[in-house]
Amino acid sequence: MSLEMYLDLLSQPCRSVYIFAKKNNIQFDYKKIALFEGQQYTEEFGKVSMLRKVPAIRDGDFCLAESIAIMMYLAEKFHTPDHWYPVDLKKRAKVNEYLSWQHSAMRIHGSKILWFRLLIPAMGVEIPKEKMDLALEDLNESLNLVEQNFLQDKPFICGDQISLADLVAIVEIMQPVGAGLDVFEDRPKLRAWKDRVRESIGAELFDEAHQSILSAQEMVETMEPGKMAPFKPKVLKYFL
Ligand SMILES: N[C@@H](CCC(=O)N[C@@H](CS)C(=O)NCC(=O)O)C(=O)O
C-alpha cells in the first residue's frame, strides 16, 4: 500500500510536509482534508489521526500525526540528503533547537495574524485594536529572533545548506503574508534568506505549495456566508 498524506495546504505544517516530500521525490497519495469543510471530523479521518488534525500520514498499517514527527520519519525512512536532518549530533541538535522552539513562538504568532486579520473577521467578529497590536508585537519578536538569533549572518539557519529548520520557518513566516501583511518589508536580511530558501526548494514547488495561502483573501471574499459559523465557538475560545 502506498504512502498516504492527509493535508490541507492552507495549513502551515501541511505545507512543510508536502514540500519536504515533493522535494525529495517521495511518492505519496495526496488525500485532501478540507479543514473549512470539516473533513477532519469524519470517521474515516479519525482512523488516521487520533488528534483529528492535519498533517497526518498512513504508511501501510502505520499512522502518524504531527508535522515534525512526520518529516523526521520520512527523512529516516527515505534517507533524504543529510543537510535536511543531519546525522551529526551537534548539527542535528541545532535543527532540533529551531523545531522545538517554533511551536510556541513563530508558528503560533504567524498563524494568529492570519486569524486576526482575515479569518475571524470573516466570522463577523472584529479583533480589538489592543489584541491586534499585541499579536503584531509577538510576531515581530519572533521574526527578530529568527533573523538575529537563529539565522544571524549564515545563509541558512543551520549553516550553508537548507535544513528542516529553514523549511518549517519559511512556511510559518508565509502565514501572515496570506493575510496581506508584508513581513519582509524593512527586513532585507530575512527577505534574502527567504529567496535562498525558495530557490533551494525550487521556485515552482514553493509557489505551488503556497498558492492557497496566498489566495486566502480571495477565498474569504468568495466564501458562502455562514461557512465559517460551525468553527466560530472553537476559534473564539482559542484565540480571544
Ligand atoms: N503541531 C501540529 C499542528 C497540527 C494542527 O494544528 N493542524 C491544524 C491545521 S494548521 C488542524 O488540523 N486543525 C483542525 C482542527 O483543529 O479542527 C503539527 O505540527 O502538525
The ligand as a MOL file (V3000), in Angstrom:
LIG
                    3D

  0  0  0     0  0            999 V3000
M  V30 BEGIN CTAB
M  V30 COUNTS 20 19 0 0 0
M  V30 BEGIN ATOM
M  V30 1 N 1.5690 20.5770 15.9520 0
M  V30 2 C 0.8080 20.0870 14.8270 0
M  V30 3 C -0.2660 21.0870 14.4980 0
M  V30 4 C -1.3780 20.4920 13.6750 0
M  V30 5 C -2.5410 21.4540 13.5530 0
M  V30 6 O -2.8240 22.2330 14.4760 0
M  V30 7 N -3.2490 21.3670 12.4290 0
M  V30 8 C -4.3750 22.2460 12.2060 0
M  V30 9 C -4.2080 22.9810 10.8880 0
M  V30 10 S -2.8000 24.0390 10.9450 0
M  V30 11 C -5.6520 21.4180 12.1280 0
M  V30 12 O -5.6580 20.3460 11.5510 0
M  V30 13 N -6.7310 21.9160 12.7040 0
M  V30 14 C -8.0130 21.3080 12.5990 0
M  V30 15 C -8.8670 21.4920 13.8070 0
M  V30 16 O -8.3320 21.9290 14.8570 0
M  V30 17 O -10.0460 21.2040 13.7160 0
M  V30 18 C 1.7290 19.8170 13.6350 0
M  V30 19 O 2.8220 20.4130 13.5860 0
M  V30 20 O 1.3780 19.0050 12.7730 0
M  V30 END ATOM
M  V30 BEGIN BOND
M  V30 1 1 1 2
M  V30 2 1 2 3
M  V30 3 1 2 18
M  V30 4 1 3 4
M  V30 5 1 4 5
M  V30 6 2 5 6
M  V30 7 1 5 7
M  V30 8 1 7 8
M  V30 9 1 8 9
M  V30 10 1 8 11
M  V30 11 1 9 10
M  V30 12 2 11 12
M  V30 13 1 11 13
M  V30 14 1 13 14
M  V30 15 1 14 15
M  V30 16 2 15 16
M  V30 17 1 15 17
M  V30 18 2 18 19
M  V30 19 1 18 20
M  V30 END BOND
M  V30 END CTAB
M  END
